[in-house]
Amino acid sequence: MSAVAVTRMTMSRYLDAHRPVLDTSEHLSAHGHREPPLDDTRRSATRARLHPRRYEKSPPSAPLRAAPHRSIHVPLKIRAASAADEPALGRMGAALAHKHHEFDAQRFMLPDDVEAGYRTWLGREARRRDAVVIVAELDGEVVGYAYGRVEPVDWNALLDSAGAFHDLWVEPKARKGGVGALLAEELMRRLTALGVPRVVLHTAARNEPAQRMFARLGWRPTMVEMTREAPADPEPISQR
């Protein structure tokens, strides 16, 4: 499957951390090429030629303090996960598990070696024909992933064969720029290409930002999961 590249996406938070310091000792020419700075004498002479009346008796101007402002665009690529991505998948999967455990520690389990477990599980799923594991690569670094698979008919859920959207994670430094939505849309595209008529997902009740994003992308509420804990000392069932 081919990768999806977004070549002019501005990632504000990512750029804040990676924006280069402007070099105050040089400036851009009219054609975008860097030129050496003009000293005071050369600058005054140049301005005097262009504006003889204005600069006839003016003193040399102050040196240029900063280069012109330039917008910076970072390329984003959505592609299928490879074996080389497994360490990153394990780390991000573990972060996803920890976040859900914070939402509700009783409902969401947190295995002891959750990172190794996700690394093995997602690496194996990426090699299945009926599963999709994709990653978001930003400036050469994996900063997010999505995972889903084709599930058979489920009589208990009254659900025909469908795509199950299981995981979506974006690293904090790459958020607020649309990476999650791009991953979700590409996962939807790849799952439907496998022949499913719909894609179903679940979100934690407290994960309202994810719910709003999925709603904007076209998912609709269909089920509400409710959990009740068993009593500490359950009453035994009488033998008949």
N, C-alpha and C positions, 0 to 999 in steps of 0.2 A: 504494500500500500504506500502511496506517495505521501510525502510530508506536506503539510500546509504551512506556508510561510507568510507572515505578516511583516512586511518590510518597512513600514513607516508608523509603527505604534509607539507613542510616547508613554513611557512608564514613569510617572512622576516620582514615586518613592524610590524606585530603583535608580533613577538618574540622580536623585539627591545624594545617594551614597556613592555614585560612580562618576559624577560630573567632574571633568578635569579643571584644574585651576587655570584661569586665563593668564596668558603670558603678557605682562605689561610692557615688554621691551620690543614688541613688534606689532604691526597692524596689517589689515587686509587691504589689498589693492582693489580697484574697481572690478577686476575680473575674478576676485576671490583668492588670488595668490598672495602669500605672505611676502612682505618686503621689509628690509631693514629699516629701523626708525630713522627719521630725519633729525639731525642735530638742530640746535636753535638757529644757527646761521642759515643752513639750507632751508629750514622751514619758513623763516622770515622772508628769504629771497623768493621762494616759491609763491607765497601768498602775495608778496608785493607785485610779482608779475601778473597774477590773476586779478588782483584788486589794487591797482596802483594808488588810487586816491585814499582808500581806507587804510592802507598799510604804509603810506609814504613816510610817516614819522613814528609809527608805532614800535614799541619795544618788542623783543622776541617773545612769542607766546609761551605759555607753560607747556612742558612736555606732555605728550599723550599718556593718560593714566591707565587706560584699560582698552582691550580689544573690543570691537563691536559685539553686541549680544547675538548669539547664534542658538537656534533651537537644535536639540540633539535627538535623534531617533535611533532606537535600538531594535534590531531585527528579532522577531519572535518566530519560532518554528514549532509547529505541532506535528509530532511524528510517532510512529510505533515504537514502543519500548524495546530495547535490546538487552542482551546479557550484561553489557557494560553498565546499564542503568540500575541493575539490581541493588547495589548499595544505597543509591539515592531513593529507590522505591521503598526499601526497608526503613530508611530513616523517616520518610514522609508518611508511610503507613503507620509507623509508631506514633508520630505526632497526631495523626488523625484519631488513633485509638485513645491517646491521652486526652485529647479534647473532648471526646464523647464520655470518657470516664469522669471528667470534670462536670459535664452536664448532669449525669446521674450515675453515681458509682455503683448503685445496686443493679441497675438495668444493663449497663455496658461493662462487660468483663475487661480486665487488663492482665493478660498473661505475663509471666515473669520475664521472658525473653521475647517481647512483642516485636522488636525490630528484626531479629533473626527470623521469626515466624513470618512476618510480612515479606521479607526479602525472598524467602523460599517460596511462599505461596504465590506472590505476584510474578515471580520469575517463571514458575511453572504455568500459571494461567496465560502468560504472554505467549506461550508456545502452543496453546490450544487453538483449534480452528473455530470453535464456537465461543471464544472469549476475545475481548479487546482490552489491551492495556496500552495507553498512549501517554506521552510525556510532553510537557512544554519546555522548550529549550530557549533560554534568553541569553544572548551574547555568549553562547557556548556553555552555559550552565543550566542544568535541569532544575526548574523552579516550581514544577507542579506535575500532577498526574491525574488520570481518570481511568476507572476500571469498570467494566460491565461484561455480561455474558448472556448467552441465550439460555433461557430456562424452559423446561417442558411444561405441559399442562399441569396446573395445580388445582385439584378439586377442592381442597380445604380453603383456598383463597378465592375460588370461583374465577380463576385466572387462566385464560388460554395461553398457549405458548407465547412468550414475550421476551423482550430484552430487559434484563435487570441491571439497572444503573446502581452499582454498589458503592464506589468510592470516588470522591473528588477532593483534591487538596491542592492549595496554592501556598507557596512559602510567603511569610509575612512581607518580605521586602518586594515581592512582585505583585502584591494585591492592589486593588483600586484602579487597575488598568485594563480590565476586561479579560484577563487570562482565564479565569474560571469559566466565563461564558463561552470562550472559544473552545476550551476543553470539552465542555458539555455538548456544544453543537457538533463537534467532530466525533465524539463518542456516539451521539444519536445517529449521525450519518453512517458510521461504520457498522453499528448494530443493525440498522434498518437494511443496509446492504446485504446482511446475512439472512434477510427474509422475514424478520419479525414484523408484525403489524403495529406494534406499539412498544414503548419503553417505559417501564415503571420504576419509580425510585422511592426511597424513604428518607426523611430528614428528621433529625432530633427535634423534639418539640421546642427546645430553647434556641435552636439555630435559625432564628428569624431572618437574618440576612440571606442565608442560602435559600430559604423558602421564597423570599421576594424575588431573588434572581431567577429561580426555576419558574416561578409564575410569569415573569416577564418573557421568558423563553418559550412559553406555551404549555408547560405542565399544569395540570389542574388537580385540586384535592379530590381524592377518591376514597381514602380510608383513614381512620384515626386509630393508632395503636394505644392501648391503655394497659397499664401494668399494676398489679396488686401483689404485695409481698405476703408470703405465708406467715401465719402466726408462729411465734417462737416455740410454743408447745402445742402442736396441732392435736386436736381431739382424735383419738383412734377410731377407726371404723369398726363398728360392732360386727362380729362374725355371725353369719346367718347359716 
